[in-house]
Amino acid sequence: FSRHEKIKKKDPKHIFASEEMNGEVRFSTHLPQPHSLCGLIVEPMENWLQLMLNWDPQQRGGGLDPETGRPKCFLIMDHILNLKIVHILNMTSAKIVSFLLHPEESLHSLQIRIECETGISTGNQELLLETGICLDPRKPASQCVIDGVRGWDSYMVYLFDKSKTVYDGPFASRSLSDCVNYIVQDSKIQLPIPQLRKVWAEAVHYVIGLKEDYSRLFQGQRAAMLSLLRYNANLIKMKNNMVSASQQLKAKLEFFHQSIRLDLERYSDQMAYGISSEKMLKAWKEMEEKASQCAQAEDIGYLDEQIMALHTEIVELQKSPYARRQGEVMESLEQRAIDLYKQLKTRPPDHAYSDSTDMVKIIVQTVQSQDRVLKELFGHLSKLLGCKQKIIDLLPEIEVALNNIKEADNSVMQMQGKRQREIWHLLKIACTQSSSRSLVSSSLEGTASTSAAPWLPQGSSGTVPHPLSSVPDLEDGESFVHVIEENLNYLELFSSILQEVRQEQNNSMMSFDWSWLK
């Protein structure tokens, strides 16, 4: 009841009371330090507590809001729960920076605010979620905050500096409170049990905080590993596309070389028939040389070796013990600190004194353990980021190799298509010449049969008479002259046919597209 009487004297806005060694009670309108609340939420929480801890029952809760008819304490709590606060863990300094998001704020706007706080330019910022996924610049900044109780004031986004691949500190260490620093400076100092309880409670809070700091940084390392694996999956996909395209190009080049050699052999064989073109022959040989140059595009061995070496390095990093949580020692020290504080609470407070030797030992061991595991963590993280940078550097090279393969493939297909068209043109010329020869033969046969007809006697069955019997008599001079004139006519016809054949052949050759040989 004595404490009840003392608390009763507090002002309406007082939310915290502490009793001094002399029994005096001190009130405060602010939350005690240290605490685990984000700085952005402290003031709304203090306002809410001032309403809820009002000593007057009529004023407790803040009364009813005239617009909504609800108690003001509920409205403040709704406001607190609706706050969109994003916590950014800067992996380059191990510091947490928090931002209150504005409605529909863009990610770029948030990045500008991050740049002001951390000094990392927006172009070098890489913001990763716990799953290793980069934030989408097309979406609002609210993608940094998840719904639900867990994400209300604890969800982290991990900030990396793209311009760095080695993270070696200096890293911000959790600062000691004045009370804890007092016993660390002199662990054997005797303090009353009531005061020692307060000091040790802050010491336990400090030890728990060191363990939580490591856990958050380890989660950031894990996000970096997941991001690396995503990049690696993309690298494997591009590598498979590159290998597949290279194999297809190799098969097409083999077919092209075999077919052009065969075509050159057959072309040489048929030149005796009169169909030839030195320009076309030269062009085909140039195609063969160009195809040999295209074979350079399929040489991706140097890239394949780099990718395989990188895969081996990534597998080794996954197998590394530093890829797994190393906080067992810190968790054990945390439990020891809690147990030690529980033992202190059971001791009677009547004029008893004690030192803080055991608690200080736990604090020192926890700090040393954190220093060790953080050194290992950031060393492993630097290797992860180094591998990721190698992948980032390799991706453009693979893209260039893919483009070279595609260009070589298109070039081979174009050369193959052009050569096929030329072969068909040669075939057309050969067919034209064959048709012309058939036409000339038919004309000659027709001329010979027509010329021989007047020499045959009427009524003959077509059998050729004796040569001497075919000679006409002198009185048949008119018939002889007629035969000569008719033969001359057939000779002119034959000459005109030959002229037409030559003209058709020349026109066929001229109509052929030889511009590509120039």
C-alpha positions in Angstrom: 0.0 0.0 0.0 2.9 2.4 0.6 3.8 2.1 -3.1 0.2 2.6 -4.0 0.2 5.9 -2.2 3.4 7.0 -3.9 2.2 6.1 -7.4 -1.1 7.8 -6.7 0.7 11.2 -6.7 1.9 10.9 -10.3 0.9 13.4 -12.9 -1.6 12.3 -15.6 1.2 12.1 -18.2 3.6 10.1 -16.1 4.1 6.5 -17.5 7.2 5.3 -15.6 8.3 5.3 -12.0 11.5 4.3 -10.4 12.5 4.0 -6.7 15.8 5.4 -5.6 18.0 3.9 -2.9 16.7 6.4 -0.4 13.1 5.3 -1.1 12.2 8.3 -3.2 10.1 7.6 -6.3 11.0 9.4 -9.5 8.4 9.7 -12.3 8.9 10.2 -16.0 6.8 10.8 -19.1 9.1 8.7 -21.2 9.8 5.1 -21.5 12.9 3.8 -19.7 16.1 3.1 -21.5 17.2 0.7 -22.8 14.3 -0.8 -24.7 13.7 -2.6 -28.0 11.3 -0.2 -29.7 12.0 1.5 -32.9 12.6 5.2 -32.5 9.7 6.0 -34.8 7.2 4.3 -32.6 8.4 5.5 -29.2 6.4 8.7 -29.2 3.1 7.2 -30.3 3.5 4.4 -27.7 4.2 7.0 -24.9 1.1 8.9 -25.9 -1.0 5.7 -25.8 0.5 4.7 -22.4 -0.3 8.2 -21.0 -4.0 7.6 -21.8 -4.0 4.0 -20.5 -2.1 4.7 -17.3 -4.1 7.8 -16.3 -4.9 7.4 -12.6 -8.4 8.9 -13.0 -10.8 6.2 -14.1 -13.0 8.8 -15.9 -10.0 10.1 -18.0 -8.4 6.7 -18.5 -8.4 5.7 -22.2 -8.8 9.3 -23.3 -12.5 9.5 -23.4 -14.7 9.1 -26.6 -13.8 10.6 -29.9 -16.7 12.8 -31.1 -16.4 11.7 -34.7 -16.1 8.0 -34.3 -17.6 7.4 -30.9 -14.6 5.2 -30.0 -12.2 5.7 -27.1 -9.1 7.7 -28.1 -6.8 5.0 -26.9 -8.2 2.6 -29.6 -7.7 5.2 -32.3 -4.1 5.7 -31.3 -3.5 2.0 -31.3 -5.1 1.7 -34.7 -2.7 4.4 -35.9 0.3 2.6 -34.4 -0.7 -0.7 -36.0 -1.3 1.0 -39.4 2.2 2.6 -39.5 4.3 1.4 -42.4 7.8 1.3 -41.0 10.7 -0.3 -42.9 13.9 -1.3 -41.2 17.0 -1.3 -43.3 20.0 -3.2 -42.0 23.1 -1.7 -43.6 25.4 -4.7 -44.1 28.4 -2.4 -44.6 28.2 -0.9 -41.1 25.9 -3.4 -39.2 23.6 -0.5 -38.4 19.8 -0.4 -38.6 18.1 2.6 -40.1 14.3 2.9 -40.0 11.9 4.9 -42.2 8.3 5.7 -41.9 6.8 5.1 -45.3 4.4 7.7 -46.8 1.3 6.5 -48.6 2.1 5.3 -52.1 5.8 6.3 -51.7 7.9 5.0 -54.6 11.0 2.9 -54.1 13.2 5.5 -55.7 12.0 8.1 -53.1 12.9 5.6 -50.3 16.3 5.0 -51.9 17.0 8.8 -51.8 16.2 8.9 -48.1 18.5 5.8 -47.6 21.3 7.6 -49.4 21.0 10.6 -47.1 21.3 8.3 -44.0 23.9 5.9 -45.2 25.9 7.7 -47.9 25.4 4.8 -50.4 24.2 6.3 -53.7 21.0 5.0 -55.2 22.8 3.5 -58.1 25.0 1.3 -55.8 22.1 0.3 -53.4 21.0 -3.3 -53.5 18.0 -4.0 -51.3 17.3 -7.6 -50.6 14.4 -9.3 -48.8 15.0 -12.3 -46.6 14.4 -14.6 -49.6 17.2 -13.0 -51.5 14.9 -11.3 -54.0 15.7 -7.7 -55.0 13.1 -5.1 -54.5 11.2 -4.3 -57.7 11.7 -0.6 -58.7 8.3 -0.7 -60.5 6.5 -1.4 -57.2 5.9 1.0 -54.3 8.1 1.1 -51.3 5.5 -0.7 -49.2 6.8 -4.0 -50.7 9.4 -3.7 -47.9 6.8 -4.3 -45.3 4.9 -7.6 -44.9 1.5 -7.9 -43.4 0.9 -9.7 -40.1 2.2 -9.5 -36.5 5.7 -10.7 -37.4 6.2 -8.0 -40.0 4.8 -5.2 -37.9 8.0 -4.0 -36.3 10.7 -6.6 -37.0 10.9 -7.4 -40.7 14.3 -6.4 -42.2 15.4 -5.4 -45.6 19.2 -5.9 -46.2 21.2 -3.1 -47.8 24.3 -3.9 -49.8 26.7 -1.6 -51.5 27.3 -2.8 -55.1 30.6 -0.9 -55.3 32.0 -3.1 -52.6 32.8 -6.8 -52.6 34.9 -6.9 -49.4 33.1 -6.0 -46.1 35.8 -5.6 -43.4 34.2 -3.0 -41.2 34.5 -1.0 -39.0 31.2 -2.3 -37.7 29.1 -0.5 -35.1 28.9 -2.4 -31.8 26.0 -2.2 -29.4 26.8 0.4 -26.8 26.7 -0.3 -23.1 24.3 1.5 -20.9 25.7 3.6 -18.1 24.8 1.1 -15.4 26.3 -1.9 -17.3 29.4 0.1 -18.1 29.8 0.8 -14.4 30.0 -2.8 -13.4 32.2 -3.7 -16.4 34.7 -1.1 -15.3 34.8 -2.6 -11.8 33.1 -6.0 -11.5 33.9 -6.4 -7.8 32.1 -3.4 -6.6 29.4 -4.2 -4.0 25.9 -3.1 -4.8 22.6 -3.5 -2.9 20.5 -6.3 -4.3 17.6 -4.0 -5.5 20.0 -1.9 -7.4 21.9 -5.0 -8.7 18.7 -6.4 -10.0 18.2 -3.3 -12.2 21.8 -3.4 -13.4 21.8 -7.1 -14.2 18.5 -6.8 -16.0 20.1 -4.3 -18.3 23.1 -6.6 -18.6 20.9 -9.4 -19.7 19.2 -7.1 -22.2 22.7 -6.2 -23.6 23.7 -9.9 -24.0 20.4 -10.7 -25.7 20.9 -7.7 -27.9 24.4 -8.9 -29.0 22.9 -12.3 -29.9 20.1 -10.7 -31.9 22.5 -8.4 -33.7 24.4 -11.5 -34.9 21.2 -13.3 -35.9 20.1 -10.3 -38.1 23.5 -10.1 -39.7 23.5 -13.8 -40.3 20.1 -13.5 -41.9 21.6 -10.8 -44.2 24.4 -13.2 -45.2 21.8 -15.8 -45.9 19.9 -13.4 -48.1 23.1 -12.7 -50.0 23.6 -16.5 -50.5 20.0 -16.9 -51.8 20.6 -13.9 -54.1 23.9 -15.5 -55.3 22.0 -18.8 -56.1 19.4 -16.9 -58.1 22.2 -15.2 -60.1 23.8 -18.7 -60.5 20.5 -20.2 -61.8 20.3 -17.4 -64.4 23.9 -18.1 -65.3 23.2 -21.8 -65.7 20.2 -21.0 -67.9 22.3 -18.7 -70.2 25.1 -21.2 -70.3 22.8 -24.0 -71.4 21.4 -21.7 -74.1 24.9 -20.8 -75.2 26.0 -24.5 -75.3 22.9 -25.5 -77.2 23.3 -22.7 -79.8 27.0 -23.6 -80.1 26.2 -27.2 -80.8 23.6 -26.3 -83.4 26.1 -23.9 -85.1 28.7 -26.7 -85.2 26.3 -29.1 -86.8 25.3 -26.6 -89.4 28.9 -25.7 -90.2 29.8 -29.4 -90.7 26.8 -29.8 -93.0 27.8 -26.6 -94.9 31.4 -27.7 -95.4 30.5 -31.2 -96.5 27.9 -29.9 -99.0 30.0 -27.1 -100.4 32.9 -29.5 -101.0 30.6 -31.9 -102.8 29.1 -29.0 -104.8 32.6 -27.8 -105.8 33.5 -31.4 -107.0 30.3 -31.8 -109.0 30.7 -28.3 -110.4 34.2 -29.1 -111.7 32.9 -32.3 -113.3 30.1 -30.6 -115.2 32.3 -27.7 -116.5 33.1 -29.9 -119.5 29.5 -29.5 -120.6 30.0 -25.7 -121.0 28.2 -24.3 -117.8 30.8 -22.4 -115.8 31.3 -19.1 -114.0 34.7 -18.1 -112.5 33.0 -15.4 -110.3 30.6 -17.9 -108.9 33.4 -20.4 -108.3 35.4 -17.7 -106.5 32.3 -16.7 -104.4 31.8 -20.3 -103.3 35.4 -20.6 -102.2 35.0 -17.3 -100.3 31.9 -18.8 -98.6 34.0 -21.8 -97.5 36.6 -19.5 -96.0 33.9 -17.4 -94.3 32.3 -20.5 -92.9 35.7 -21.4 -91.4 35.8 -18.0 -89.7 32.2 -18.5 -88.4 33.6 -21.6 -86.6 35.4 -19.3 -84.2 32.0 -18.2 -82.7 31.3 -21.8 -81.6 34.5 -21.8 -79.5 33.1 -21.2 -76.0 35.6 -23.3 -74.1 37.1 -20.4 -72.2 33.7 -19.3 -70.9 32.7 -22.8 -70.0 35.9 -23.2 -67.9 35.2 -20.0 -66.0 31.6 -21.0 -65.4 32.6 -24.5 -64.1 35.3 -23.0 -61.8 32.7 -20.5 -60.5 30.2 -23.4 -59.9 32.8 -25.2 -57.9 33.5 -22.1 -55.8 29.8 -21.6 -55.1 29.4 -25.3 -54.0 32.4 -24.9 -51.6 30.8 -21.8 -50.1 27.5 -23.7 -49.6 29.4 -26.4 -47.8 31.4 -24.0 -45.7 30.7 -24.2 -41.9 30.4 -20.4 -42.0 27.3 -20.7 -44.2 25.6 -22.1 -41.1 24.6 -20.3 -37.9 27.6 -20.0 -35.5 25.7 -18.4 -32.6 25.5 -21.5 -30.4 28.1 -20.0 -27.9 26.2 -16.7 -27.7 22.9 -18.5 -27.2 24.5 -20.5 -24.3 25.9 -17.3 -22.8 22.5 -15.7 -23.1 20.9 -18.5 -21.2 23.5 -18.3 -18.5 22.9 -14.6 -18.1 19.2 -15.2 -17.7 19.7 -18.0 -15.2 22.1 -15.8 -13.2 19.5 -13.0 -13.1 16.8 -15.4 -11.9 19.1 -16.5 -9.1 19.5 -12.9 -8.1 15.8 -12.3 -8.0 15.3 -15.1 -5.5 17.7 -13.5 -3.0 16.1 -11.4 -0.3 16.7 -7.7 -0.7 17.2 -6.9 3.0 20.4 -5.0 3.3 22.3 -7.6 1.2 25.1 -6.7 -1.1 26.8 -8.5 -4.0 29.4 -8.0 -6.8 28.9 -8.6 -10.5 31.9 -10.8 -11.3 29.9 -13.6 -12.9 27.7 -11.3 -14.9 30.7 -9.3 -16.2 32.4 -12.6 -17.3 29.3 -13.5 -19.3 29.3 -10.0 -20.9 33.0 -10.2 -21.9 32.7 -13.7 -23.3 29.6 -12.6 -25.3 31.4 -9.6 -26.8 34.5 -11.8 -27.7 32.2 -14.5 -29.2 30.4 -11.9 -31.3 33.7 -10.4 -32.5 34.8 -13.8 -33.6 31.6 -14.9 -35.4 31.2 -11.5 -37.0 34.7 -11.7 -38.4 33.9 -15.1 -39.9 30.5 -14.0 -41.1 31.8 -11.0 -43.0 34.7 -12.9 -44.4 32.3 -15.5 -45.8 29.9 -12.7 -46.9 32.8 -11.1 -48.9 33.4 -14.4 -50.7 29.7 -14.6 -51.6 29.7 -11.1 -53.0 32.9 -11.8 -54.9 31.3 -14.8 -56.6 28.2 -12.7 -57.3 30.4 -10.0 -59.0 32.1 -12.7 -61.1 28.7 -13.8 -62.3 27.7 -10.2 -63.0 30.9 -9.8 -65.1 30.3 -13.1 -66.9 26.8 -12.5 -68.0 27.6 -9.8 -70.6 30.4 -12.0 -72.0 27.9 -14.9 -72.4 25.4 -12.5 -74.0 28.1 -11.4 -76.5 29.0 -15.0 -77.2 25.3 -15.8 -77.8 25.0 -12.9 -80.2 28.1 -14.0 -82.1 26.8 -17.5 -82.4 23.4 -16.2 -83.7 25.1 -13.9 -86.2 27.3 -16.8 -87.4 24.3 -19.0 -87.6 22.4 -16.5 -89.7 25.4 -16.0 -91.9 25.8 -19.7 -92.6 22.1 -20.0 -93.3 22.2 -17.1 -95.7 25.2 -18.5 -97.5 23.5 -21.9 -97.7 20.4 -20.3 -99.1 22.3 -18.3 -101.7 24.3 -21.3 -102.9 21.1 -23.4 -103.2 19.6 -20.7 -105.4 22.7 -20.6 -107.5 22.6 -24.4 -108.0 19.0 -24.2 -109.1 19.9 -21.4 -111.6 22.7 -23.7 -113.0 20.2 -26.5 -113.2 17.8 -24.2 -115.0 20.5 -23.3 -117.5 21.4 -26.9 -118.0 17.7 -27.7 -118.7 17.5 -24.8 -121.1 20.5 -26.0 -123.0 19.2 -29.6 -123.1 15.9 -28.3 -124.5 17.7 -26.3 -127.1 19.7 -29.3 -128.2 16.5 -31.3 -128.5 14.9 -28.6 -130.5 17.9 -28.4 -132.9 17.9 -32.2 -133.4 14.2 -32.2 -134.1 14.6 -29.4 -136.7 17.5 -31.1 -138.4 15.6 -34.4 -138.7 12.6 -32.5 -140.1 14.7 -30.7 -142.6 16.4 -33.9 -143.8 13.1 -35.8 -144.3 11.5 -32.8 -146.1 14.5 -32.4 -148.4 14.6 -36.1 -149.4 10.9 -36.3 -150.3 11.1 -34.7 -153.8 13.7 -37.2 -154.9 11.4 -40.1 -154.3 9.3 -41.2 -157.2 5.5 -41.0 -156.9 3.8 -44.1 -155.7 7.0 -45.3 -154.0 6.5 -47.0 -150.7 9.3 -45.0 -149.2 12.2 -47.3 -150.1 15.3 -45.5 -151.2 16.0 -46.2 -155.0 19.4 -46.8 -156.4 21.4 -43.5 -156.4 21.8 -43.4 -160.2 18.0 -43.9 -160.7 17.4 -40.8 -158.6 19.2 -38.4 -160.9 16.6 -36.4 -162.9 16.6 -36.2 -166.6 17.6 -33.0 -168.4 14.0 -32.3 -169.3 13.2 -32.1 -165.6 15.4 -28.9 -165.1 12.5 -27.0 -163.6 12.0 -29.5 -160.9 15.7 -29.5 -160.1 15.7 -25.7 -159.7 12.7 -26.0 -157.4 14.5 -28.5 -155.2 17.6 -26.2 -154.8 15.4 -23.3 -153.8 13.6 -25.3 -151.3 16.9 -26.5 -149.7 18.1 -22.9 -149.5 14.9 -22.1 -147.6 15.5 -24.9 -145.2 19.1 -23.7 -144.7 17.9 -20.2 -143.8 15.4 -21.8 -141.4 18.1 -23.8 -139.7 20.3 -20.7 -139.3 17.5 -18.8 -137.7 16.8 -21.6 -135.3 20.5 -21.7 -134.3 20.4 -17.9 -133.8 17.3 -18.2 -131.6 18.9 -20.9 -129.5 22.1 -18.8 -129.0 20.0 -15.7 -128.1 17.9 -17.6 -125.6 21.1 -19.0 -123.9 22.6 -15.5 -123.7 19.4 -14.1 -122.3 19.2 -16.9 -119.7 22.8 -16.1 -118.5 22.2 -12.4 -118.5 19.0 -12.7 -116.4 20.9 -14.5 -113.7 21.7 -12.3 -110.7 25.5 -12.0 -110.6 25.6 -8.7 -108.6 26.7 -10.6 -105.4 29.9 -11.6 -107.2 31.0 -8.0 -107.7 
